[in-house]
Amino acid sequence: MNREYHKWYSTHLQCNMELLVFGHSGRAVLFFPTRMARFYDYENWGIIEVLRDQLDNGQLQVYCVDSIDAESFYNQAIHPSERIARHLQYEDYILQEVLPFIRSKNNTGVLEVAGCSMGAFHAANIALKHPALFNKVICMSGRYDLTRYINDFKDLFDGYRNDNIYYNSPIQFMGNMQQSDLLDSIRRSEYIFAIGETDPFLANNYEFSQLLWDKGIPNNLYIWDNYAHRPRYWRQMVRLYL
């Protein structure tokens, strides 16, 4: 299996950023890590290994990017407005540095985006804001409104709200979206959500899936047995949905 390590200084984040590439051709998948996780975790958890056949056969090429969640959403040392501002710098890094890098290595014209846990939020958020860029969105064990208290998971902005937070809360901005051209673009992509039946984010997934249907956006929501918010379940999910 082709494996490549890449590192460069990000002008948008003002720091070095790392990523791993698996596979040599095929459908490109931008794969966001879990909450405050690293670019190598999916490999360490055996999630990349279960895709070996598709990677070796040239059907799939996976780009595992790094996270700066500890500097943005989970950084209690800075004001919530700074947290979301740091996230937007990360999004610029993805859009203006990582995606051109992917295009330079993969000319299939097919780009998918995926993630587990917090990575599912990143995948849905960027795809719904920039739908023309992505053909398919795969979200596993995700949460789609970071402003809510859900069981032990707190509002990541401590009650503070501004436009940047609103436009990075998929359930909120999609609920009010009226632009027909943007909705038409969103409808052209495939959306898959997978969540465990005892995952605290289950109701959030039901709500989000129904909201998309209400906007005429087809999607598939798969409910798994038990909690299913663990690498051993994600190894099974990626085999089915990527």
Contacts in CASP RR format, 6 or more apart in sequence:
PFRMAT RR
TARGET T0000
AUTHOR 0000-0000-0000
METHOD contacts of the structure
MODEL  1
MNREYHKWYSTHLQCNMELLVFGHSGRAVLFFPTRMARFYDYENWGIIEV
LRDQLDNGQLQVYCVDSIDAESFYNQAIHPSERIARHLQYEDYILQEVLP
FIRSKNNTGVLEVAGCSMGAFHAANIALKHPALFNKVICMSGRYDLTRYI
NDFKDLFDGYRNDNIYYNSPIQFMGNMQQSDLLDSIRRSEYIFAIGETDP
FLANNYEFSQLLWDKGIPNNLYIWDNYAHRPRYWRQMVRLYL
1 22 0 8 1.000
1 23 0 8 1.000
1 52 0 8 1.000
1 55 0 8 1.000
1 56 0 8 1.000
2 21 0 8 1.000
2 22 0 8 1.000
2 23 0 8 1.000
2 24 0 8 1.000
2 55 0 8 1.000
3 20 0 8 1.000
3 21 0 8 1.000
3 22 0 8 1.000
3 23 0 8 1.000
4 20 0 8 1.000
4 21 0 8 1.000
4 22 0 8 1.000
5 18 0 8 1.000
5 19 0 8 1.000
5 20 0 8 1.000
6 18 0 8 1.000
6 19 0 8 1.000
6 20 0 8 1.000
6 21 0 8 1.000
6 101 0 8 1.000
7 16 0 8 1.000
7 17 0 8 1.000
7 18 0 8 1.000
7 19 0 8 1.000
8 16 0 8 1.000
8 17 0 8 1.000
8 97 0 8 1.000
9 15 0 8 1.000
9 16 0 8 1.000
9 17 0 8 1.000
10 16 0 8 1.000
10 17 0 8 1.000
10 93 0 8 1.000
10 97 0 8 1.000
11 97 0 8 1.000
12 89 0 8 1.000
12 90 0 8 1.000
12 92 0 8 1.000
12 93 0 8 1.000
12 96 0 8 1.000
12 97 0 8 1.000
13 68 0 8 1.000
13 89 0 8 1.000
13 90 0 8 1.000
13 93 0 8 1.000
17 65 0 8 1.000
17 66 0 8 1.000
17 93 0 8 1.000
17 97 0 8 1.000
18 39 0 8 1.000
18 66 0 8 1.000
19 39 0 8 1.000
19 63 0 8 1.000
19 64 0 8 1.000
19 65 0 8 1.000
19 66 0 8 1.000
19 98 0 8 1.000
20 39 0 8 1.000
20 40 0 8 1.000
20 43 0 8 1.000
20 63 0 8 1.000
20 64 0 8 1.000
21 61 0 8 1.000
21 62 0 8 1.000
21 63 0 8 1.000
21 64 0 8 1.000
21 105 0 8 1.000
22 43 0 8 1.000
22 48 0 8 1.000
22 51 0 8 1.000
22 55 0 8 1.000
22 61 0 8 1.000
22 62 0 8 1.000
22 64 0 8 1.000
23 55 0 8 1.000
23 56 0 8 1.000
23 58 0 8 1.000
23 60 0 8 1.000
23 61 0 8 1.000
23 62 0 8 1.000
24 55 0 8 1.000
24 58 0 8 1.000
24 61 0 8 1.000
25 58 0 8 1.000
25 61 0 8 1.000
25 106 0 8 1.000
25 108 0 8 1.000
26 58 0 8 1.000
26 59 0 8 1.000
26 60 0 8 1.000
26 61 0 8 1.000
26 106 0 8 1.000
26 108 0 8 1.000
26 110 0 8 1.000
27 59 0 8 1.000
27 60 0 8 1.000
27 61 0 8 1.000
27 108 0 8 1.000
27 110 0 8 1.000
27 111 0 8 1.000
27 112 0 8 1.000
27 135 0 8 1.000
28 61 0 8 1.000
28 63 0 8 1.000
28 102 0 8 1.000
28 106 0 8 1.000
28 108 0 8 1.000
28 109 0 8 1.000
28 110 0 8 1.000
28 111 0 8 1.000
28 112 0 8 1.000
29 60 0 8 1.000
29 61 0 8 1.000
29 62 0 8 1.000
29 63 0 8 1.000
29 111 0 8 1.000
29 112 0 8 1.000
29 113 0 8 1.000
29 114 0 8 1.000
29 242 0 8 1.000
30 63 0 8 1.000
30 65 0 8 1.000
30 94 0 8 1.000
30 98 0 8 1.000
30 99 0 8 1.000
30 102 0 8 1.000
30 111 0 8 1.000
30 112 0 8 1.000
30 113 0 8 1.000
30 114 0 8 1.000
30 123 0 8 1.000
31 42 0 8 1.000
31 62 0 8 1.000
31 63 0 8 1.000
31 64 0 8 1.000
31 65 0 8 1.000
31 113 0 8 1.000
31 114 0 8 1.000
31 115 0 8 1.000
32 65 0 8 1.000
32 67 0 8 1.000
32 113 0 8 1.000
32 114 0 8 1.000
32 115 0 8 1.000
32 118 0 8 1.000
32 119 0 8 1.000
32 120 0 8 1.000
32 122 0 8 1.000
32 123 0 8 1.000
33 39 0 8 1.000
33 41 0 8 1.000
33 42 0 8 1.000
33 64 0 8 1.000
33 65 0 8 1.000
33 66 0 8 1.000
33 67 0 8 1.000
33 115 0 8 1.000
33 116 0 8 1.000
33 118 0 8 1.000
33 119 0 8 1.000
34 41 0 8 1.000
34 115 0 8 1.000
34 116 0 8 1.000
34 117 0 8 1.000
34 118 0 8 1.000
34 119 0 8 1.000
35 67 0 8 1.000
35 69 0 8 1.000
35 74 0 8 1.000
35 117 0 8 1.000
35 118 0 8 1.000
35 119 0 8 1.000
36 67 0 8 1.000
36 69 0 8 1.000
36 70 0 8 1.000
36 74 0 8 1.000
36 118 0 8 1.000
37 67 0 8 1.000
37 118 0 8 1.000
38 66 0 8 1.000
38 67 0 8 1.000
39 64 0 8 1.000
39 65 0 8 1.000
39 66 0 8 1.000
39 67 0 8 1.000
40 64 0 8 1.000
42 48 0 8 1.000
42 64 0 8 1.000
43 49 0 8 1.000
43 64 0 8 1.000
45 231 0 8 1.000
45 234 0 8 1.000
45 235 0 8 1.000
46 231 0 8 1.000
46 235 0 8 1.000
47 231 0 8 1.000
47 234 0 8 1.000
47 235 0 8 1.000
47 238 0 8 1.000
48 55 0 8 1.000
48 62 0 8 1.000
48 64 0 8 1.000
50 235 0 8 1.000
50 236 0 8 1.000
50 238 0 8 1.000
50 239 0 8 1.000
51 60 0 8 1.000
51 62 0 8 1.000
51 238 0 8 1.000
51 239 0 8 1.000
51 242 0 8 1.000
54 60 0 8 1.000
54 242 0 8 1.000
55 61 0 8 1.000
55 62 0 8 1.000
60 242 0 8 1.000
61 105 0 8 1.000
61 106 0 8 1.000
62 242 0 8 1.000
63 98 0 8 1.000
63 102 0 8 1.000
65 94 0 8 1.000
65 98 0 8 1.000
67 118 0 8 1.000
67 119 0 8 1.000
68 86 0 8 1.000
68 87 0 8 1.000
68 90 0 8 1.000
69 118 0 8 1.000
71 86 0 8 1.000
72 83 0 8 1.000
72 84 0 8 1.000
72 86 0 8 1.000
72 87 0 8 1.000
72 90 0 8 1.000
73 83 0 8 1.000
73 87 0 8 1.000
73 118 0 8 1.000
73 146 0 8 1.000
73 156 0 8 1.000
74 156 0 8 1.000
75 82 0 8 1.000
75 83 0 8 1.000
75 86 0 8 1.000
78 86 0 8 1.000
79 160 0 8 1.000
80 156 0 8 1.000
80 157 0 8 1.000
80 158 0 8 1.000
80 159 0 8 1.000
80 160 0 8 1.000
80 165 0 8 1.000
81 160 0 8 1.000
81 162 0 8 1.000
81 164 0 8 1.000
83 156 0 8 1.000
83 157 0 8 1.000
84 157 0 8 1.000
84 162 0 8 1.000
84 164 0 8 1.000
84 165 0 8 1.000
84 168 0 8 1.000
85 164 0 8 1.000
87 168 0 8 1.000
88 164 0 8 1.000
88 168 0 8 1.000
91 126 0 8 1.000
94 126 0 8 1.000
95 126 0 8 1.000
95 130 0 8 1.000
95 133 0 8 1.000
99 111 0 8 1.000
99 133 0 8 1.000
102 111 0 8 1.000
110 135 0 8 1.000
111 133 0 8 1.000
111 134 0 8 1.000
111 135 0 8 1.000
112 134 0 8 1.000
112 135 0 8 1.000
112 136 0 8 1.000
112 137 0 8 1.000
112 138 0 8 1.000
112 242 0 8 1.000
113 123 0 8 1.000
113 126 0 8 1.000
113 127 0 8 1.000
113 134 0 8 1.000
113 136 0 8 1.000
113 137 0 8 1.000
113 138 0 8 1.000
114 120 0 8 1.000
114 123 0 8 1.000
114 137 0 8 1.000
114 138 0 8 1.000
114 139 0 8 1.000
114 140 0 8 1.000
114 238 0 8 1.000
114 241 0 8 1.000
114 242 0 8 1.000
115 122 0 8 1.000
115 123 0 8 1.000
115 138 0 8 1.000
115 139 0 8 1.000
115 140 0 8 1.000
116 140 0 8 1.000
116 141 0 8 1.000
116 142 0 8 1.000
116 234 0 8 1.000
116 237 0 8 1.000
117 140 0 8 1.000
117 141 0 8 1.000
117 142 0 8 1.000
117 143 0 8 1.000
117 229 0 8 1.000
118 142 0 8 1.000
118 143 0 8 1.000
119 139 0 8 1.000
119 142 0 8 1.000
120 139 0 8 1.000
120 140 0 8 1.000
120 141 0 8 1.000
120 142 0 8 1.000
120 143 0 8 1.000
120 144 0 8 1.000
120 193 0 8 1.000
121 139 0 8 1.000
121 142 0 8 1.000
121 143 0 8 1.000
121 144 0 8 1.000
121 146 0 8 1.000
121 170 0 8 1.000
123 137 0 8 1.000
123 138 0 8 1.000
123 139 0 8 1.000
124 137 0 8 1.000
124 139 0 8 1.000
124 142 0 8 1.000
124 144 0 8 1.000
124 170 0 8 1.000
124 208 0 8 1.000
125 144 0 8 1.000
125 168 0 8 1.000
125 170 0 8 1.000
126 134 0 8 1.000
127 133 0 8 1.000
127 134 0 8 1.000
127 137 0 8 1.000
127 189 0 8 1.000
128 137 0 8 1.000
128 170 0 8 1.000
128 173 0 8 1.000
128 174 0 8 1.000
128 186 0 8 1.000
129 167 0 8 1.000
129 173 0 8 1.000
131 182 0 8 1.000
131 185 0 8 1.000
131 186 0 8 1.000
131 188 0 8 1.000
131 189 0 8 1.000
132 185 0 8 1.000
134 189 0 8 1.000
135 189 0 8 1.000
135 190 0 8 1.000
136 189 0 8 1.000
136 190 0 8 1.000
136 191 0 8 1.000
136 192 0 8 1.000
137 189 0 8 1.000
137 190 0 8 1.000
137 191 0 8 1.000
137 192 0 8 1.000
138 192 0 8 1.000
138 194 0 8 1.000
138 238 0 8 1.000
138 241 0 8 1.000
138 242 0 8 1.000
139 191 0 8 1.000
139 192 0 8 1.000
139 193 0 8 1.000
139 194 0 8 1.000
140 193 0 8 1.000
140 194 0 8 1.000
140 195 0 8 1.000
140 234 0 8 1.000
140 237 0 8 1.000
140 238 0 8 1.000
140 241 0 8 1.000
141 194 0 8 1.000
141 195 0 8 1.000
141 196 0 8 1.000
141 199 0 8 1.000
141 201 0 8 1.000
141 228 0 8 1.000
141 229 0 8 1.000
141 233 0 8 1.000
141 234 0 8 1.000
142 193 0 8 1.000
142 195 0 8 1.000
142 201 0 8 1.000
142 204 0 8 1.000
142 205 0 8 1.000
143 150 0 8 1.000
143 153 0 8 1.000
143 201 0 8 1.000
143 204 0 8 1.000
144 169 0 8 1.000
144 170 0 8 1.000
144 171 0 8 1.000
144 204 0 8 1.000
144 205 0 8 1.000
144 208 0 8 1.000
145 169 0 8 1.000
145 170 0 8 1.000
145 171 0 8 1.000
145 172 0 8 1.000
145 204 0 8 1.000
146 155 0 8 1.000
146 156 0 8 1.000
146 157 0 8 1.000
146 165 0 8 1.000
146 168 0 8 1.000
146 169 0 8 1.000
147 155 0 8 1.000
147 156 0 8 1.000
147 157 0 8 1.000
147 159 0 8 1.000
147 161 0 8 1.000
147 165 0 8 1.000
147 169 0 8 1.000
147 172 0 8 1.000
148 155 0 8 1.000
148 204 0 8 1.000
149 155 0 8 1.000
150 200 0 8 1.000
150 201 0 8 1.000
150 204 0 8 1.000
151 200 0 8 1.000
152 200 0 8 1.000
153 200 0 8 1.000
153 201 0 8 1.000
157 165 0 8 1.000
166 172 0 8 1.000
166 173 0 8 1.000
167 173 0 8 1.000
170 208 0 8 1.000
171 204 0 8 1.000
171 207 0 8 1.000
171 208 0 8 1.000
171 211 0 8 1.000
174 208 0 8 1.000
174 211 0 8 1.000
174 212 0 8 1.000
174 215 0 8 1.000
175 211 0 8 1.000
175 215 0 8 1.000
177 183 0 8 1.000
177 215 0 8 1.000
183 215 0 8 1.000
183 216 0 8 1.000
183 217 0 8 1.000
186 215 0 8 1.000
186 217 0 8 1.000
187 216 0 8 1.000
187 217 0 8 1.000
187 218 0 8 1.000
190 218 0 8 1.000
191 212 0 8 1.000
191 217 0 8 1.000
191 218 0 8 1.000
191 219 0 8 1.000
191 220 0 8 1.000
192 219 0 8 1.000
192 220 0 8 1.000
192 222 0 8 1.000
192 241 0 8 1.000
193 205 0 8 1.000
193 208 0 8 1.000
193 209 0 8 1.000
193 219 0 8 1.000
193 220 0 8 1.000
193 221 0 8 1.000
193 222 0 8 1.000
194 221 0 8 1.000
194 222 0 8 1.000
194 223 0 8 1.000
194 224 0 8 1.000
194 228 0 8 1.000
194 237 0 8 1.000
194 241 0 8 1.000
195 201 0 8 1.000
195 202 0 8 1.000
195 205 0 8 1.000
195 221 0 8 1.000
195 222 0 8 1.000
195 223 0 8 1.000
195 224 0 8 1.000
195 228 0 8 1.000
196 202 0 8 1.000
196 223 0 8 1.000
196 224 0 8 1.000
196 225 0 8 1.000
196 226 0 8 1.000
196 227 0 8 1.000
196 228 0 8 1.000
196 229 0 8 1.000
196 233 0 8 1.000
197 223 0 8 1.000
197 224 0 8 1.000
197 225 0 8 1.000
197 226 0 8 1.000
197 228 0 8 1.000
198 226 0 8 1.000
198 227 0 8 1.000
199 205 0 8 1.000
199 227 0 8 1.000
199 228 0 8 1.000
199 229 0 8 1.000
202 223 0 8 1.000
205 221 0 8 1.000
206 221 0 8 1.000
209 219 0 8 1.000
209 221 0 8 1.000
212 218 0 8 1.000
212 219 0 8 1.000
213 219 0 8 1.000
222 241 0 8 1.000
224 233 0 8 1.000
224 237 0 8 1.000
END
